[in-house]
């Protein structure tokens, strides 16, 4: 099953793309709640390139690496990747009012569809806020 989340970011496409693909920016927005953060991120933005974000609870109680391999990259338009046997796609649609960022991903079986949607939407909402603060 595919789950999709999206947001409209009021900023130029180049700025949106850069914030989504730059490790220093990723570390600032990549968390689903205020009690989590990304402590390190790497990006090799090309088909076959790998990425990783170390996500940890701020109290140090737990953490995990969100990692995978890019399968297709079209600058300012599309990122597709594989992570843990699942697939994800990010579409960047530049429009008159900003950039719509739509993330679609294969659901996993540990958490409910609603929990997954809420978590990924929260991360995307943090992304939007981060980009718009910098705009």
Secondary structure, DSSP 8 states (H G I E B T S, - for coil): -EEEEEEEE-S-HHHHHHHHH-HHHHHHH--SSTTEEEEEEEE--STT-EEEEEEEETTSS-EEEEEEEEEEEETTTEEEEEETTEEEEEEEEEETTEEEEEEEEE--SSS-HHHHHHHHHHHHHHHHHHHHHH-
